[in-house]
Amino acid sequence: MSKIKNTTSRKLPNKVGIVTSHPIQYQAPLFRAIARQPDIDLTVFFGSNHGIAPDKVDPGFGKAIAWDIALLDGYKHIFLNNSRPGREVNDWRLDAPDLKSYFKSERYDAVLVFGWSQVLFWQAIWWARKYSIPLILRGESNLKHAQSWYVKAAKKVLFPLLFKQFKAFLAIGRLNAELYRHFGVPEEAIFTAPYCVDNDFFSERAAAQTANARQLRKDLGIHDGDTVFLFTAKFIDRKRPLDLIAAAAKNRAAGNSHVILVGDGALLETCRNTITADKLTNVHLVGFKNQSELPTYYAAADVLVLPSEYETWGLVVNEAMACGLPCIVSDACGAAADMILEGKTGFTYPMGDVPRLAELMMFMADHKEDRREMGRYAAAYVQNFSVAATVSALENALRFISLR
């Protein structure tokens, strides 16, 4: 993707607004980092307080979830009013009519919109255009998602029109950039803003949890020489936890590996019943774990497995690699194109191919030194996917739009 040459001396547009759906644990470190830039005056607009309100039910986990890390510290933010109170964050009708007053009175130099899937975002686009505020888009979608012919036909018409409203685009990875190019976005308007987590948060906390991780393995009956495969996600059809359980069943005779599944959701009971019916004593359901608890599980594991049938990315891959774990990822995950270097940071396999998944798990269990070397390489490689890199991309995009 193109970068703007000789732009470091050009003044950034100063007053920047970001419009996003709700406080998200992965976005908070990015917002804090942007707010720390001396040339950027940032305000983040949220359409919902989902994620910090203890009474908000997460539809994936099937229960109320409030993250146990600070999501709002370190940057200015505004919670917008919806036209109909109580509208959930996963409702496409989530809106924010009061954006108009903010955009009219504050006169932002640029507005960064985090998607297009809700009315909220379309309102942001409309009012930014109304008041001549340059727009930057940061979406997550790619072309790999299987969709009906009529959805594809609608996108063929609508997306070029939508993308013409923006001056610059932040691409989270290769597949996301391909989507923009496919719908006519010029190369010079696309900036690589790698999808990222706070790498230091996970690496440092995992390193500090060595003793607790050792005790966790002991409590689960995992021997020192056994290989631990970790799944951490919502227990829903799209994440395919049953594929991992089926692969573990295929490998049970080897007796040298365990699977830990972290999470909750609609498939929890199905997973539990399958484990019981197949007498899989080496597969462990440990329930939902909050952000501050996850590093212990990464420290206790040897390999992450993400079997999803579709992910725009899959940030658990970033988390795991930051903790020094190689990953086995289905080829339907967006992160695979950027983060999985075959045999170096892990492996990909055809989504739904349980025998191939089982083979790769067996390889990891039987080749410990190769696996450890992959983990070391993964920990180094994930540093390319950092908050600092995304902030730099935004600064380049801001300089770019200042010339248009």
C-alpha positions in Angstrom: 0.0 0.0 0.0 1.2 3.5 -0.8 2.7 5.8 1.7 2.9 9.6 1.2 6.4 10.7 0.6 8.0 13.8 2.2 4.9 14.5 4.3 6.5 14.6 7.8 6.8 18.4 7.7 3.2 19.0 6.6 0.9 20.1 9.4 -1.7 17.6 10.4 -5.4 18.5 10.5 -5.7 19.1 14.2 -9.3 18.5 15.4 -10.2 14.9 14.7 -13.3 13.0 15.5 -13.8 9.2 15.6 -17.2 7.6 15.3 -17.5 4.0 16.5 -20.2 1.7 17.9 -19.2 1.3 21.5 -16.2 1.0 23.8 -14.1 -2.0 22.7 -11.2 -3.5 24.6 -9.0 -3.5 21.4 -9.7 0.0 20.4 -9.0 1.8 23.8 -5.2 1.5 23.5 -5.3 3.0 20.0 -7.5 5.9 21.1 -5.2 6.7 24.0 -2.2 6.6 21.7 -3.8 8.9 19.2 -4.8 11.3 22.0 -1.2 11.5 23.1 0.0 12.9 19.8 0.7 16.6 20.3 -0.7 17.6 16.9 -4.1 15.8 17.3 -7.0 17.0 19.3 -9.1 13.8 19.5 -12.8 13.2 20.4 -14.3 9.7 20.2 -18.1 9.4 19.7 -19.7 6.2 20.9 -23.1 5.0 19.8 -23.6 2.8 22.8 -22.2 2.1 26.2 -22.2 -1.7 25.5 -19.0 -3.2 27.1 -18.9 -0.9 30.1 -22.5 -1.1 31.3 -22.9 -4.2 33.6 -26.5 -4.8 32.4 -25.8 -5.1 28.7 -26.1 -8.6 27.4 -23.5 -9.7 24.8 -25.4 -11.7 22.2 -22.4 -13.9 21.5 -21.6 -14.8 25.1 -25.2 -15.0 26.0 -24.8 -13.0 29.2 -23.9 -9.5 30.4 -20.2 -8.7 30.0 -18.3 -5.7 31.4 -14.6 -5.7 30.6 -12.3 -5.4 33.6 -9.8 -3.1 32.0 -10.0 0.7 31.6 -11.8 1.4 28.3 -12.4 5.2 28.6 -9.3 6.6 30.2 -6.8 8.8 28.4 -8.9 10.3 25.7 -12.0 12.6 25.3 -15.2 10.7 24.5 -18.9 11.4 24.1 -21.7 8.9 24.4 -24.3 9.8 21.8 -28.1 9.6 22.3 -30.1 7.2 20.3 -33.4 8.1 18.8 -34.9 5.0 20.6 -33.3 4.3 24.0 -32.5 0.7 24.7 -31.4 -0.1 21.2 -28.7 -2.8 21.3 -25.3 -2.4 19.9 -25.8 -5.2 17.4 -28.9 -3.6 15.9 -28.2 -2.1 12.5 -30.6 0.7 13.4 -28.4 2.0 16.2 -28.3 5.7 15.4 -27.1 9.1 16.8 -29.1 12.1 15.5 -27.2 14.5 17.8 -24.0 14.0 15.7 -25.4 16.8 13.6 -25.0 19.4 16.3 -21.5 18.3 17.2 -20.3 18.4 13.6 -22.0 21.7 12.9 -20.7 23.5 16.0 -17.2 22.0 16.5 -16.1 22.0 12.8 -13.7 19.0 12.9 -10.8 19.0 10.5 -11.4 15.2 9.9 -13.7 12.5 10.9 -12.6 8.8 11.1 -15.6 6.4 10.7 -15.1 2.8 12.0 -17.4 1.0 9.5 -20.7 1.3 7.7 -22.9 -1.4 9.1 -25.2 0.8 11.2 -27.3 3.9 10.8 -24.9 5.7 13.2 -22.1 5.5 10.6 -24.2 6.7 7.7 -25.3 9.7 9.8 -21.7 10.5 10.5 -21.0 10.3 6.7 -24.0 12.5 5.9 -23.3 15.2 8.4 -19.6 15.3 7.7 -20.3 15.8 4.1 -22.9 18.4 4.9 -20.4 20.5 6.8 -17.5 19.8 4.5 -15.5 17.7 7.0 -13.1 15.3 5.2 -13.8 11.6 6.0 -11.5 8.7 6.6 -12.8 5.1 6.6 -11.5 2.3 8.8 -13.5 -0.8 8.0 -12.8 -4.5 8.6 -14.6 -6.4 5.8 -13.0 -8.4 3.0 -14.1 -10.3 -0.1 -13.8 -13.8 1.5 -17.1 -13.7 3.3 -19.6 -16.0 1.5 -22.7 -14.0 0.5 -25.8 -14.4 -1.6 -25.7 -13.2 -5.2 -28.1 -10.3 -4.4 -26.0 -9.0 -1.5 -23.0 -9.1 -3.9 -25.0 -7.3 -6.6 -26.1 -4.6 -4.1 -22.5 -4.1 -2.9 -21.3 -3.8 -6.5 -23.6 -0.8 -6.9 -23.5 0.7 -3.4 -19.8 0.4 -2.3 -18.3 2.5 -5.1 -20.8 5.2 -4.2 -20.1 4.8 -0.5 -16.3 4.8 -0.9 -16.4 8.0 -3.0 -17.5 9.9 0.2 -14.1 9.3 1.8 -10.7 11.0 1.2 -8.6 8.2 2.7 -8.8 4.6 3.9 -7.1 2.8 6.8 -6.7 -0.9 5.7 -6.3 -3.3 8.6 -4.6 -5.9 6.4 -4.1 -7.3 2.9 -7.7 -8.6 2.4 -9.3 -5.4 3.6 -7.1 -3.4 1.2 -8.1 -5.7 -1.6 -11.8 -4.9 -0.9 -11.1 -1.2 -1.3 -9.2 -1.7 -4.5 -11.9 -4.0 -5.9 -14.5 -1.2 -5.5 -12.3 1.4 -7.1 -10.4 3.1 -4.3 -7.1 4.5 -5.7 -3.9 3.1 -4.3 -2.6 6.4 -3.0 -5.6 6.8 -0.7 -5.1 3.4 1.1 -2.9 3.4 4.2 -1.8 0.3 6.1 -3.1 0.5 9.6 -2.5 -3.0 10.9 -5.2 -4.5 13.1 -3.5 -4.7 16.5 -3.8 -5.2 20.2 -1.7 -3.8 23.0 1.2 -6.2 22.5 3.0 -5.2 25.6 -0.1 -5.7 27.8 -0.3 -9.3 26.7 3.4 -10.2 26.5 4.3 -8.6 29.9 1.3 -10.0 31.7 1.8 -13.5 30.3 5.5 -13.4 31.4 4.4 -12.4 34.9 1.9 -15.3 35.1 4.4 -18.2 34.7 3.8 -19.6 38.2 0.0 -19.2 37.9 0.1 -20.9 34.5 2.1 -23.8 35.8 -0.5 -24.2 38.6 -3.4 -24.0 36.1 -1.9 -26.8 34.1 -1.4 -28.9 37.2 -5.0 -28.3 38.4 -6.2 -29.5 35.0 -4.1 -32.6 35.1 -1.8 -31.5 32.3 1.7 -33.0 32.5 4.8 -30.9 32.0 5.6 -32.5 28.6 2.1 -32.2 27.2 1.2 -29.7 24.5 -1.7 -27.4 25.3 -3.9 -26.1 22.5 -5.9 -23.0 23.4 -9.3 -21.8 22.0 -10.5 -18.4 23.3 -13.6 -17.1 21.6 -17.4 -17.0 21.8 -19.0 -20.5 21.7 -21.1 -19.8 18.6 -21.4 -21.6 15.2 -19.2 -19.2 13.4 -16.2 -19.9 15.7 -16.5 -23.7 15.2 -15.3 -24.9 18.7 -16.7 -28.3 17.9 -14.1 -28.7 15.1 -11.3 -28.4 17.7 -13.0 -30.9 20.0 -13.4 -33.3 17.1 -9.7 -32.9 16.2 -8.7 -33.6 19.8 -10.8 -36.8 19.7 -8.9 -37.9 16.6 -5.6 -37.4 18.4 -6.6 -38.9 21.8 -4.6 -42.1 21.3 -1.3 -40.1 21.3 -2.0 -39.0 24.8 0.5 -36.1 24.6 -1.8 -33.1 24.2 -4.7 -31.2 25.9 -7.2 -28.6 24.7 -8.4 -25.7 26.8 -11.5 -23.9 25.6 -12.0 -20.4 27.1 -15.4 -18.7 26.5 -19.1 -19.0 26.7 -22.1 -18.9 24.4 -24.9 -20.8 22.7 -22.7 -23.9 21.9 -21.4 -24.3 25.5 -23.7 -27.1 26.4 -23.3 -28.9 23.1 -19.5 -28.7 23.6 -19.8 -30.1 27.1 -22.1 -32.9 26.0 -19.8 -33.9 23.2 -16.8 -33.9 25.6 -18.7 -36.1 28.0 -20.1 -38.5 25.4 -16.6 -39.0 23.8 -14.9 -39.3 27.2 -12.4 -36.6 26.3 -10.5 -36.2 29.6 -7.9 -34.1 27.9 -10.4 -31.4 26.8 -11.2 -28.7 29.3 -14.0 -26.1 29.4 -13.0 -23.2 31.7 -15.7 -20.7 31.0 -15.5 -17.0 30.1 -12.3 -15.2 31.2 -12.0 -11.4 31.3 -9.1 -9.4 29.8 -7.0 -9.4 32.9 -7.3 -13.2 33.2 -6.5 -14.1 29.6 -2.7 -13.8 29.9 -2.6 -16.7 32.4 -4.2 -18.9 29.8 -1.9 -17.8 27.0 1.1 -18.5 29.4 -0.3 -22.0 30.1 -0.8 -22.8 26.4 1.6 -23.8 23.6 -0.5 -23.2 20.5 -3.6 -21.1 19.7 -6.2 -22.7 17.4 -8.8 -20.5 15.6 -11.1 -22.7 13.5 -13.6 -20.0 12.5 -15.7 -20.3 9.4 -15.3 -16.5 8.9 -13.4 -13.7 10.6 -12.7 -10.3 9.3 -9.5 -10.7 11.2 -9.3 -12.6 14.5 -7.5 -10.6 17.1 -6.9 -13.6 19.4 -4.1 -14.4 16.9 -2.4 -11.1 17.8 -2.9 -11.8 21.5 -1.4 -15.2 21.3 1.5 -14.2 19.1 2.3 -11.4 21.5 2.5 -14.1 24.2 4.9 -16.2 22.1 2.4 -18.7 20.8 2.3 -20.0 17.2 -1.2 -20.3 15.8 -3.2 -22.8 13.7 -5.8 -20.8 11.9 -8.5 -21.7 9.4 -8.0 -20.1 5.9 -11.4 -18.3 6.4 -9.8 -16.0 9.0 -8.7 -12.6 7.7 -5.6 -12.6 9.9 -4.3 -15.7 8.1 -3.3 -13.6 5.0 -1.1 -11.3 7.1 0.0 -13.0 10.2 0.5 -16.7 9.4 3.8 -17.4 7.7 3.5 -21.1 7.1 5.9 -23.0 9.3 7.2 -19.8 10.8 4.4 -18.3 12.9 2.1 -21.3 12.6 -0.1 -23.0 10.0 -3.4 -22.5 8.1 -5.7 -25.2 7.0 -8.9 -25.4 4.9 -11.8 -24.3 7.1 -13.8 -27.3 8.3 -11.1 -29.9 7.5 -11.0 -31.6 10.9 -8.5 -34.3 9.7 -6.0 -31.7 8.5 -6.5 -29.7 11.8 -5.8 -32.9 13.7 -2.6 -33.5 11.7 -1.3 -30.0 12.3 -2.0 -30.4 16.0 -0.2 -33.7 16.1 2.8 -32.1 14.3 2.9 -29.4 16.9 2.8 -31.9 19.7 5.5 -34.1 18.2 7.9 -31.4 17.2 8.4 -29.3 20.3 11.5 -27.5 19.3 10.0 -26.5 16.0 6.9 -25.3 17.8 9.0 -23.2 20.3 11.0 -21.6 17.4 7.7 -20.7 15.8 6.6 -19.1 19.0 9.7 -17.0 19.2 9.3 -16.0 15.6 5.6 -15.1 16.2 6.5 -12.9 19.2 8.9 -10.9 17.0 6.7 -10.8 13.9 3.6 -9.5 15.8 5.6 -6.3 16.6 4.8 -5.3 13.0 1.1 -5.2 14.0 1.3 -2.5 16.7 -0.7 0.5 18.0 2.3 2.7 17.0 2.1 1.5 13.3 -1.7 2.3 13.2 -1.2 5.8 14.7 1.5 6.4 12.1 -0.9 5.3 9.3 -3.5 7.7 10.6 -1.1 10.6 10.6 -0.1 9.8 7.0 -3.8 9.7 6.1 -4.4 13.1 7.7 -1.5 14.6 5.9 -2.8 13.1 2.7 -6.3 14.6 3.1 -4.8 18.0 4.0 -3.6 18.2 0.3 -7.0 17.3 -1.2 
